[in-house]
């Protein structure tokens, strides 16, 4: 190397493609890990399904429901399920909880379509279910694709019925139709966000009539007859249901080299899965390790299963109670002494849409985990801006463990923005920074991630927790 090249190598922050430095064994570990992640994606398409999967994994790794433990000691592993839609878990450390927690927080809800409370109707001999979109979506992306229905129906007597239609090869699928291009001149002249009105996202579910021709709503009646025979429900039972429409296609490896994962729900289940895998491999930590798998992030973290609720505070208070260390105002002190990685996905640089990013501050495929010092919009509005000392602390962990990482922003300054659960935990006094896996086509029915970045996410979360 010339003197100039040596100086550049020393002083420049040159981020390299992570695949270049992998041994054959490391590459096999990356690919195997992502195969297991793909199974998770295909198994868990809703927050309820993810909760069930996470709890099953925790139980198999000797975690106990917190409500079953009267006393907690160092090394104990516990979890708490919040209304079947979010999970908090902890491994009690050898140090007092008062000294602070190491927390990783992800969310397990994803953008989708929900059924309205009174969804079923008939029009021109076709039966439809009306929907209300959940989270930030491009509405046109949800037409003309195969959709499945997942969720629960709860009858007035409390009986709960699980629904999952459209995933098995024998199942029917459903779809939302769109206008043919031959007749779409007026539609094509509209702005992209207005071309498909929200009220037009109606799911086509049937076309065979039941009964005599003189009767009305015969197709709707036939659909209800089928549902009654299969689930024992009537139309009124829709009002106490949570039924979600998600893409019916499978997550799979992407590319001739199989270097990427394509699948629905990677925002944010890619961070949920990698943090879960890291969490169960931590044993006897010094600081109590905590994992959050939250609901409702995509709609502002509101509600009693979102991070804006006080259920997480109650979980930590119970840890203090059952380690016999609680006292007035201790919870606030614990939070002020705690550290957190807000494990939410980052926007990956897409060369096809390069103008949406500022290249010096974008996250790139194959260069590792993405750190966002702040998110928010425009002038950092709504952001949790991590302080320099904490960024340096996280850098030290990553560099000491030879983990590939990059520090980025969510696109150009005035173009838009976004948020995570980071600000909610920062409001409690916790040091927090967003730390997640870069994603292409975020919030679409088929998101894309790099298998190398997925594995670096898992390594990051493990190094932080231990």
N, C-alpha and C positions, 0 to 999 in steps of 0.2 A: 504493500500500500504506500502511496505517496504521502507526504506530510499533510497535504490538504485532506486527503481521504481519511487519514487517521484522525485528524481534528474533527471532521464531520461525523465520523463514527462515534467519537467521544461526546460531542456536544449536541448533535441533532437527536431529536426524538423520532427515530425512524421505526415506524410500526411495520412489522413484517408479517407475511402470510404464515399463520401458525402451522399449516400443514407441512411446510418446508422443514421444520425442525423435529418432526415426529419420527420416532423409531417405528419399526414394523409392529412391535408389541404395543406401543402406545396407540398406533393407528387402529389396531384390532380392538383395543379397549374403547376407543372413541366410537367405533362402529357398533360394537356390541351394546354399549350404553344407550345409543340412539335407537336401536331396535327395541329395547325394553321401553323406551319413552314412547315409541310409536304405538306399542300395545296399550299403554296408559291413555294416549289420546283417543284411541278407538274404543276404549272401554268407558271413558269418562267424558261425556259431551255436555254435561250440566253440572252445576255446583253440588246438587244432591248426589249424583253419581261419583263425583270426585271425593266428596266427604266420605261416602261409604268405602271407597277404595283406600283412602288415606287411613281411616280407622282400622281397616283390616290389616294394612301393613304395620301400623303401630302395635296392634295386638300381637302380631306374629313376632315382633321384636321386643316383647316383654313390657310394653306400656300398659298401664292400668287406668281405668276411668277414675278421674280425680275424686269423684263422689264416693268411691269405694275405699278410699284411703283416709284414715283418721289422723295419721302422723306421717310426715315426710322426713327423710334423712338423705344425706349426700348419696348420689348414685341412683336414687329413685326416679322412675320415668312415668309420667302421667300425661293424660290428655283430657280435654273437655270438648264436647260437641254442642254447638249452639244451634238448636232447632233444625238439625240435619242439614244445615247449609253452610256452616263454617266450623273450623276446628282450631283449638289452641293446644299446644303440647309443650312440655318442659322436661328437661333433665336437670335434677337438682345438683348444683355444684358443691365443691368442697368448701368454697368461701361462702360467707353469709350472703343471702340475697340482698341485704342492705348495700353491699359493695357494687351492686349493679348486675344487669342481665346482658347477655349477648342475644340479640333478637334478629331473626330473619322473618320478614313479612311479605307474603305474596297474596294474590287473590285467585279464586277458582271460578268466578263467573266470567262469562264472555258475551260479546254482542250477539244478539239473536233476535228472533221474533217470538213474542208471547201471544197466546190466545186471549182475546177479550173475554170479559165475564159472560157475555151472551153472544157466543161466536157463530153459531150454526144458522145458516139461512139458505134459501133456494132462490135461484133466478134463472128463468128460461130453461128449466129441466136440468139444471146443474146445481149441485150442493157445494157450499163453500164454508170455510171457517175464517172469520175475521180476526186479524192480528193487530198487535200494537208493538212496534219495534222497541227493543231494549238496548240502550247504549248507542254509541256513535257508529252508524252504518252508512254505506252508500246504498241507497235503496235499490238501485238498478241491478246491483250484484246479486240480489236475492230472488230475482225472477229467473224462470226457465232452468232451474237446477233441481236435482232431487233432494227432497227434504223429508226428514223423519220427525216423529212426535215423541217427546220424552217428558216424563213428569209424574205427577200424582193427582188423583182425584180423591177427595175426602168427603164422604157422605155425611149427612146431618147427624147420624148415629155414631160418628167417629171412625167408621170403617175406612181404611186407607187402601187405595188401589194403585199399584205402580203401572205405568204405561210406558211402553217402548215399542214403537211400530215404525218399521222402515229400515232397520239395520240388518236383519236376517235376510238371506237370499230368498226365502219363501214369502217374506213380507211384501205388501204393496208399498210404494212410496207415494209422495205427494209433491205438488209443484205449484208455483204461482206463474200464471201465463203472462205473456207480453204481446204487444202489437207487432204484426208482421211488418217488415220494412216497406213493403209496397204501399201500406196505408199509414205510415208513420211520419209523413211530412210535417204535420203540426207538432207532433211529439219531438221530432228532431230539432225543431227550431227553439225549443225551450232550453233553459239552463239545465245542466246535468242534474242538479239537486231537485229540480221541479219536474223532470220528465216522468217520474213514477211517484205519484202522490202516496202518502202513507196509507190513506184509506183504500188504495187499490191493491195493497199487499194482502190479497185474499187467497186462501189456500183451496185449491180444487180437490174435493174429497169424494165425489160420487156423481153418477149420472143415470142409474137404473131406478125406475119408479116402482112403488109398491101400491097395490090396491087398484080400484076402478078408475077409469079415465075421468069420471065426474068429480073425483076427489082432488083437493089442492095439496100442494107441498108434498107430493108423493115421493120425490127423490130424497128430500130431507127426512121424511118418515122412514124410508128404507135405511138410511144411514143410522138413524137413532135405533132402529130395530137391530141392526148389526152390532152396535155398541152395547145395547141392552143384553143381547145374547152373550157377548164376550165378557163384559165387565159388570153387568147388572145395574147399569146406571140409566137415568132419565135426563132429559135436557136440563132440568133444574140443577143437577149435580155439577154442571160446568161452573156455576158461580163459586163453588168452593174447591176449585182445582188450580193447580199450577202446571200448565202444559206449555212446553217450549218447543219451537220448531228450530231444528239445527240441520246442517247439511248431512245428507245420507251417505255421501261418499267417504271412503276410508283414507286415513293418513297413510302415507307411503314415503319411501325413499325417493328423492328427486335427483335427476341428472344421470347421464351415462356412467359417471363415476360414483353415484350414490352418495354424494358428499353432503346432501341437504335433506331436510325433512319438510314435506308439504302436508298440511293438515289443518283442520278447523280447531280453533280454541287455543292456539299456542300463546296468545295473549289472554291469560297469563299462566296457563297451565304448564308451560315449559319451565317457568321459574318455580312453580309449585312443586313439580316433580323433581327437579334437580335439588331443591332445598330439602325436600323430604328424604331423598336418597342420602344426602350429606348428613342430615340430622340423625338418622337411625344408625349411622356409623360412628357417632361420637360417644365415647365412653368416659365416665368419671371426669367431666370437665371441672376446671377450677371455678369459673363463673357459671352460674346457672344458664343453660342454653334454652332458648324459647323459639318455637316456630309458630307462625300465624298463617292460617289458610282462610282468607276473608271472603265474604260475599259482598255484592252490591257496589264494588269499586267502579264498575262501568257506568253507574248512574249517580256517582257522587258519594258513595260509601254511607248513604243514609240507611235508616231502618235498624231494627235490633239485631240483624246479622251482619251489618256493615261496621266498619271501624269507627264511625262516629258514635256508635253506642258505647255504653259503659260496661259491656259484658267482659271485654278484655281486662279492664281494671279489676273487675270482680274476680276473674281468674287469678290474677297476680296477688290480689288480697288473700285469696284462699291458700296460695302457696305460702304466704307469710303466716297465716293462721296455723297451718298444719306443720310448719317448721318451728312453731312456737316462738316466733320472733316479732310478731306484729305489735304495733303500738300506734298511737295517734300520729297522723301526718307522715308515717314511714313510707307509704306508697309513693308520695310525691318525691321523697328523697331517693327511693329506688329508681324511679324513672330518670331523675336528674343524673344518676350515676351510670345509666345504661347506654349501650351502643346498639345501633341497628343498621342492617342493610334492608332497604325497601326493594324487594326483589320483584321488579316489574320490567317488562320488555322495553327495549330501546328501538328507535326507528333506524333501520339499516339504510345505508346509502344505496340508492337505486340509480345506476347510470342512465337509464331510460328517462328518468325524471330528475336529472341532476340539478336543475334550477331550483328545486324545492329545498336543497341543502346548501350549507356553506362548507365546502370541502375540508377545510382545516379543522372543523369542529363537528365532523360527522362520524358515525360508527360504521365500520366496514365489515363485511362478511369475512370470516376466517381470521380475524385479528383479536378474538377473545371477548371477554365480558365487557359490557359497556357501563361506564360510570357517568351519571348525570349529576353534576354538582347542584344543579337546579333545573326545574322544569318550568311550569307556568306559561304565561302568554305575554307577548310584547315586552313590556318593562318588568319582566319576572313576576307579573301579577299572579297571585295564588301559589307562589313557589315556596318550597323550603330550601333555602340556600345554605348548603353545608359549609361550615367554617374551614379555613385553611388547615388548622391543626388536625381536624378529623380526617380531611382528605389525605393528609400526609400519613396519618395512622393507618388508613386503609391501604394506601400505596405501599407502605412498609410490609404489610402482610402479603400483598400480592407479589411484590418483588422478591421477598424472602423465600417464597414458595415457587418462584419461577412460573407464575401464572400470567398468561397473556391478557392484557387489558388495554382499554382505550377510553379516553374521556371525551364526551361528546355533548351536543345540544340537540334538541328535538326540532331540527329544521331551521330555516332562515328566521330571523328575529320577528319580522312583521307578518309572517305568513300564517301563523296560527299558534299552536301550543297544545299543552296537555298537562295532566296531573296524575298523581298516584296517591297512595296512602301516606306518603312520607310526611306531609305537613301535619297530619293528624297526630302522629307519634311525636313529631318535633314540638307540637304544642304542649305536650306533657313534660318537655324538658330533655327528651332523649336526643343524643347525637345520632343523626341519620343521614344517609346518602342513598340515592337511587342507584341500583346496581343490578342490571339485567341483561338478557340475551338479545342481540339485535335481530329484528324481524322485518322481512319484506311483506308487502301487501297487508299490513296490520289492519285489523278489524274487518277483513274480508272473510268470505266463507272458506278460503283456502290460503292460509298464511304459510310463509316459507322461512326456515331458519337453517343455519349452518351447523352441521354435526360437531365440528371442532368447537364452535362457540358454546354449544350445549354442554359439552364435557368440561370446558373451562369454567362455565357457570357452576357446575357441580363441585369442581375443585375449589373455586372461590368460596362457596358457602361452607364447605367443610373446613377450610383453613380459618375462616372467620369464627366459626362456632367453637373450634377446639382450642 
